[in-house]
């Protein structure tokens, strides 16, 4: 049975268990004089029966599906390794892919080695037996949980406490899952970066001014030794992000102030949704607009002024990126400005301040933590943008502070390094993880600074 079908059946059993539990609770309460004689409401008894029915089976399914394929692959490939066909990790991965393709019918069985064919047959057999065992165990666990949940329904049973304890455990599990996922991502990036820094000195990576990650594939090749100085990438990322923020922050903040303080209700109802449409436009559309409209316009304008403007420039990409992230700043800033208590405005106006002075000296400082959060969100969006940079700024790693030149960013190079068939033991591929680690560190530092700013002003105005 497919996992999706099994999941639907378990959910159906839990719904059945909910109504069974509710009916049993009402039946117990009726001869006692009503539901007031029960410790908890009937809905809590019903929820307990449904949770007992669904949770153990779903947890079993999740763990089973996580570990099923690695265990089956290990069992299957143990026989292939015994046949002497595997001498390296690359051979192992190649043989495993071949076994999977033969088992799925993608590759023909003609001309294949007998060991590989036997492994493909074993793979299908293991999968069939594993799914059968999962179906039997999950359904048995679900039915057993339903029976146990129904048997626990008694007038004096604390069903509400039991349900709340289970739900708090689920919430804690979700929080831990997010934490462990973050730690897993960080550790995977750190370990691969350590492998990279074993072949490339960290000082060369951080302070080097030349980026050319092409490396030789064979030992007898001349040249293409690779240069991994990441300063041009960091400079390009900061340059494009600065141009984007120079466009987005004033426009977004001023539009938020207008919508929150000056605009009529009708104007706000029409303008705010229209402005937020910008956030729903795909980035590839912005990229086309930047490459086909904005970049030629900037180049022609620069030539008319006697300036040397590249056909792909940081100014074109950053300007369009700034337009794209305006809603991130305007929406959040509008929400926090609107949330400032009206009493603060009334007090300022009562002391003789004008409306503009009230906004500058009272409303904006009080809303500054939220405004800083919106600006940082927009900055993170700008740093992580890739498509607009590829289409409008190019992929050349130039060390320049001129926004009219071609530059590239860290994210673009990460995508470039990990595109296509790559060997994860080469410095060229591992450089992507080092770039990701540096991007993580920079973002973390920005978040720490933002928390300090938010904490300072929050203590002052709350």
C-alpha positions in Angstrom: 0.0 0.0 0.0 1.3 3.5 -0.9 2.2 5.7 2.0 -0.3 8.4 1.0 -3.1 5.9 0.9 -2.1 4.5 4.3 -2.0 8.0 5.7 -5.5 8.8 4.5 -6.8 5.5 6.0 -5.2 6.4 9.4 -6.7 9.9 9.3 -10.1 8.3 8.5 -9.7 6.0 11.5 -8.9 8.9 13.7 -12.0 10.8 12.6 -14.0 7.7 13.2 -12.4 7.5 16.7 -13.3 11.1 17.4 -17.0 10.5 16.9 -16.8 7.2 18.7 -15.1 8.9 21.7 -17.6 11.7 21.7 -20.5 9.3 21.6 -19.1 7.1 24.3 -18.6 10.1 26.6 -22.1 11.3 26.0 -23.4 7.8 26.7 -21.5 7.7 30.0 -22.8 11.1 31.0 -26.5 10.5 30.3 -27.2 8.1 33.2 -25.2 10.3 35.5 -27.2 13.4 34.9 -25.5 15.2 32.0 -22.0 16.2 30.9 -21.5 18.2 34.1 -20.8 14.9 35.8 -17.8 14.3 33.5 -14.4 15.7 34.4 -13.9 17.1 30.9 -16.1 18.1 28.0 -17.0 15.3 25.6 -14.8 17.0 22.9 -11.7 16.3 25.0 -12.6 12.6 25.3 -13.2 12.5 21.5 -9.9 14.3 20.8 -8.0 11.9 23.1 -9.4 8.9 21.2 -8.5 10.5 17.8 -4.9 11.4 19.0 -4.4 7.9 20.4 -5.5 6.5 17.0 -3.5 8.7 14.7 -0.3 9.9 16.5 1.5 6.5 17.1 0.8 5.3 13.6 1.9 8.6 12.0 5.1 8.7 14.0 5.8 5.1 13.0 5.2 6.0 9.3 7.5 9.0 9.5 10.4 7.1 11.1 9.9 4.1 8.8 9.9 6.3 5.6 13.1 8.1 6.8 15.1 5.0 7.5 13.6 2.6 5.0 15.5 3.5 1.8 19.0 3.8 3.4 18.6 0.4 5.1 17.3 -1.3 1.9 20.1 0.3 -0.1 22.7 -1.0 2.4 21.2 -4.5 2.3 21.1 -4.5 -1.5 24.6 -3.0 -2.1 26.2 -5.4 0.4 25.9 -8.1 -2.2 27.1 -5.9 -5.0 30.2 -5.0 -3.0 30.8 -8.7 -2.3 30.9 -9.2 -6.1 34.0 -7.0 -6.4 32.4 -4.3 -8.6 33.0 -1.4 -6.2 36.4 0.1 -5.6 35.5 3.7 -4.7 32.7 5.9 -3.5 32.0 7.0 -7.1 31.7 3.3 -8.1 29.3 2.8 -5.3 27.0 5.7 -6.3 27.1 4.7 -9.9 26.2 1.1 -9.1 23.4 2.2 -6.8 21.9 4.4 -9.4 22.1 1.6 -12.0 20.3 -0.8 -9.6 17.6 1.8 -8.9 17.1 2.5 -12.6 16.9 -1.2 -13.5 14.4 -1.8 -10.7 12.3 1.1 -11.9 12.4 -0.1 -15.5 14.3 2.9 -16.8 17.3 0.8 -17.9 17.0 -2.4 -19.9 18.1 -5.6 -18.2 19.9 -6.7 -21.3 23.7 -6.7 -21.1 23.7 -6.0 -17.4 25.8 -8.1 -15.0 24.1 -10.8 -13.0 25.0 -9.3 -9.7 23.4 -6.0 -10.6 20.2 -7.7 -11.9 20.0 -9.7 -8.7 20.4 -6.5 -6.7 17.6 -4.9 -8.6 15.3 -7.9 -8.0 16.2 -7.8 -4.3 15.5 -4.1 -4.2 12.0 -4.6 -5.5 11.4 -7.5 -3.1 12.7 -5.5 -0.1 10.5 -2.5 -1.1 7.4 -4.7 -1.4 8.0 -6.5 1.9 8.8 -3.2 3.7 5.6 -1.5 2.5 3.5 -4.6 3.5 5.1 -4.6 6.9 4.6 -0.9 7.3 0.9 -1.2 6.4 0.3 -4.0 8.9 2.2 -2.4 11.7 0.6 1.1 11.2 -2.9 -0.2 10.9 -2.4 -2.5 13.9 -1.0 0.4 15.9 -3.8 2.7 14.8 -6.5 0.2 15.8 -4.8 -0.6 19.1 -4.5 3.2 19.9 -8.2 3.6 19.1 -9.2 0.8 21.4 -7.0 2.1 24.2 -8.3 5.6 23.7 -11.9 4.4 23.9 -11.3 2.3 27.0 -9.7 5.2 28.8 -13.0 7.2 28.6 -14.4 7.3 32.1 -16.3 10.0 34.0 -13.3 10.7 36.3 -10.6 10.5 33.6 -8.8 13.9 33.1 -9.2 14.0 29.3 -8.5 17.7 29.0 -5.1 17.4 30.8 -4.2 14.4 28.7 -5.0 16.2 25.4 -3.3 19.4 26.5 -0.2 17.4 27.5 -0.1 15.7 24.1 -0.6 19.0 22.2 2.2 20.7 24.2 4.4 17.7 23.3 3.6 18.2 19.6 4.3 21.9 19.8 7.6 21.1 21.5 8.5 18.5 18.9 7.8 21.0 16.1 10.1 23.6 17.8 12.8 21.0 18.3 12.4 19.9 14.6 13.0 23.5 13.5 16.1 23.8 15.8 17.6 20.5 14.7 17.0 21.3 11.0 18.9 24.5 11.5 21.7 22.7 13.3 21.8 20.1 10.6 22.1 22.7 7.8 24.8 24.6 9.7 26.8 21.4 10.5 26.6 20.2 6.9 27.9 23.5 5.6 30.6 23.7 8.3 31.9 20.2 7.6 32.1 20.7 3.9 33.7 24.1 4.4 36.4 22.5 6.6 37.2 20.1 3.6 37.4 23.2 1.4 39.8 25.1 3.7 42.1 22.1 3.8 42.9 22.7 0.2 42.5 26.5 0.1 43.8 28.7 2.9 41.1 30.6 4.7 43.2 33.8 4.4 43.2 33.4 0.6 39.5 32.9 0.6 38.6 35.8 2.8 41.1 38.4 1.6 41.8 37.2 -1.9 40.8 39.6 -4.7 40.7 37.1 -7.6 37.8 34.7 -8.1 38.2 32.0 -10.8 37.1 28.6 -9.4 38.0 26.6 -12.5 40.2 23.7 -11.4 42.0 21.0 -13.4 40.2 17.8 -13.8 43.3 15.7 -14.6 46.7 15.9 -13.1 48.4 16.4 -16.4 46.4 19.5 -17.3 48.2 22.8 -17.2 46.5 25.9 -15.7 43.0 26.1 -14.3 44.4 25.8 -10.8 41.7 28.0 -9.5 41.6 31.3 -7.6 39.3 31.4 -4.6 39.5 35.0 -3.4 35.9 35.8 -2.4 36.3 39.6 -1.9 34.8 40.4 -5.4 31.8 38.3 -4.5 31.2 40.0 -1.2 31.8 43.4 -2.8 29.3 42.7 -5.5 26.7 41.4 -3.0 27.0 44.5 -0.8 27.0 46.8 -3.8 23.8 45.4 -5.3 22.1 45.1 -1.9 23.1 48.7 -1.1 21.5 49.9 -4.4 18.4 47.9 -3.7 18.1 49.3 -0.2 18.7 52.8 -1.4 15.6 52.4 -3.6 13.4 50.3 -1.3 13.9 51.9 2.1 12.9 55.5 1.3 10.1 54.6 -1.0 8.8 51.8 1.3 9.0 53.9 4.5 7.5 57.0 3.0 4.6 55.0 1.4 4.0 53.3 4.8 3.8 56.7 6.5 1.5 58.1 3.9 -0.9 55.1 4.0 -0.9 55.0 7.8 -1.1 58.7 8.7 -2.2 60.8 5.7 -4.2 58.6 3.3 -8.0 58.4 3.5 -9.6 55.1 4.2 -10.7 54.7 0.5 -7.2 55.5 -0.7 -5.6 53.1 1.7 -8.0 50.3 0.7 -7.0 50.8 -2.9 -3.3 51.6 -2.7 -2.1 49.0 -0.1 -3.2 45.9 -2.0 -1.9 47.3 -5.2 1.5 47.9 -3.6 1.6 44.4 -2.2 1.0 42.9 -5.6 4.7 43.6 -6.3 5.6 40.9 -3.8 3.7 38.3 -5.7 5.4 38.9 -9.1 7.9 36.1 -9.9 11.6 37.1 -9.7 12.2 35.9 -13.2 9.7 38.5 -14.4 11.7 41.2 -12.6 14.8 39.7 -14.2 13.4 40.1 -17.7 12.3 43.6 -16.9 15.7 44.5 -15.6 17.6 42.9 -18.5 15.3 44.1 -21.4 14.1 47.5 -20.1 16.1 48.9 -17.2 19.6 47.9 -18.2 19.3 49.3 -21.8 17.8 52.5 -20.4 20.6 53.0 -17.9 23.2 52.2 -20.6 21.7 54.7 -23.1 21.3 57.3 -20.4 24.9 56.9 -19.3 26.2 57.1 -22.9 24.3 60.3 -23.4 26.1 61.7 -20.4 29.5 60.5 -21.5 29.7 57.6 -19.0 31.0 54.1 -19.6 28.1 51.9 -18.6 28.1 48.1 -18.9 25.2 46.3 -20.6 24.8 44.4 -17.4 25.3 46.6 -14.3 24.8 46.5 -10.5 22.7 49.6 -10.8 20.1 47.9 -13.1 19.9 44.8 -10.9 19.8 46.7 -7.7 17.2 49.2 -8.9 14.8 46.5 -9.9 15.5 44.5 -6.8 14.7 47.5 -4.8 11.3 47.8 -6.5 10.7 44.1 -5.7 11.4 44.4 -2.0 9.4 47.7 -1.4 6.3 45.7 -0.2 8.4 44.0 2.5 9.3 47.3 4.0 6.0 49.2 3.4 3.7 46.4 4.7 5.6 45.8 7.9 6.3 49.5 8.5 2.6 50.3 7.9 1.5 47.6 10.4 3.8 48.8 13.1 3.0 52.5 12.6 -0.7 51.7 12.8 -0.1 49.7 16.0 1.4 52.8 17.8 -1.2 53.8 20.4 -3.4 56.7 19.5 -2.8 58.2 22.9 0.8 59.0 22.0 -0.4 60.9 18.9 -3.0 62.7 20.9 -0.5 63.7 23.6 1.9 65.1 21.1 -0.8 67.1 19.3 -2.1 68.4 22.7 1.3 69.8 23.5 1.2 71.9 20.3 3.2 69.7 17.9 2.1 69.6 14.2 1.1 66.3 12.5 4.5 66.0 10.7 6.4 66.7 14.0 4.3 64.1 15.7 5.2 61.5 13.0 8.9 62.4 13.1 9.4 62.6 16.8 6.8 60.3 18.3 5.3 57.8 15.9 8.4 56.8 13.9 10.7 56.4 17.0 8.0 54.3 18.7 7.6 52.1 15.7 11.4 51.9 15.0 11.8 48.3 16.2 9.3 47.1 13.7 10.7 49.3 11.0 14.2 47.9 11.6 12.7 44.4 11.4 11.1 45.1 8.0 14.4 46.7 6.7 16.4 43.6 7.8 13.8 41.3 6.2 14.2 43.3 3.0 18.0 43.2 3.3 17.9 39.4 3.7 15.7 39.2 0.6 18.1 41.3 -1.4 21.2 39.3 -0.3 19.6 36.0 -1.2 18.2 37.1 -4.6 19.7 35.2 -7.5 17.6 35.4 -10.7 17.6 39.2 -11.1 21.4 39.3 -10.6 22.0 36.6 -13.2 19.9 38.3 -15.8 20.7 42.0 -15.1 24.1 42.1 -13.4 26.0 39.3 -15.0 28.2 36.6 -13.6 31.7 38.2 -13.8 33.4 38.5 -10.4 34.8 42.1 -10.7 36.2 43.9 -7.7 34.7 47.3 -8.1 32.6 49.9 -6.3 31.2 51.3 -9.4 27.5 50.5 -9.8 27.7 50.9 -13.5 30.0 47.9 -13.9 29.2 44.2 -14.2 29.4 42.3 -10.9 28.1 39.1 -9.4 26.9 37.9 -5.9 27.6 35.1 -3.5 24.3 33.4 -4.2 24.8 33.4 -8.0 28.2 31.8 -7.6 26.8 29.1 -5.3 24.2 28.2 -7.9 26.9 28.2 -10.6 29.3 26.0 -8.6 26.6 23.4 -7.8 25.0 23.3 -11.3 25.5 20.1 -13.4 27.5 17.0 -12.5 30.0 17.9 -9.9 32.5 16.0 -7.7 32.1 16.8 -4.1 35.8 16.2 -3.4 37.0 19.1 -5.6 37.7 22.6 -4.3 35.5 24.1 -7.0 32.4 22.4 -5.6 33.3 22.7 -2.0 33.8 26.5 -2.5 30.0 26.8 -2.7 29.7 25.5 1.0 32.4 28.0 2.1 30.4 30.8 0.4 27.3 29.6 2.1 29.0 29.6 5.5 30.3 33.1 5.0 26.8 34.3 4.0 25.4 32.6 7.2 27.9 34.4 9.4 27.2 37.8 7.8 23.4 37.3 8.2 23.9 36.2 11.8 25.9 39.4 12.5 23.2 41.5 11.0 20.5 39.8 13.1 22.6 40.4 16.3 22.9 44.1 15.5 19.2 44.3 14.7 18.3 42.7 18.0 20.5 45.2 19.9 18.7 48.1 18.1 15.3 46.7 18.7 16.1 46.0 22.4 17.4 49.6 22.9 14.4 51.4 21.5 11.8 48.9 22.9 13.1 49.6 26.4 12.8 53.3 25.7 9.2 53.4 24.4 7.4 50.6 26.1 
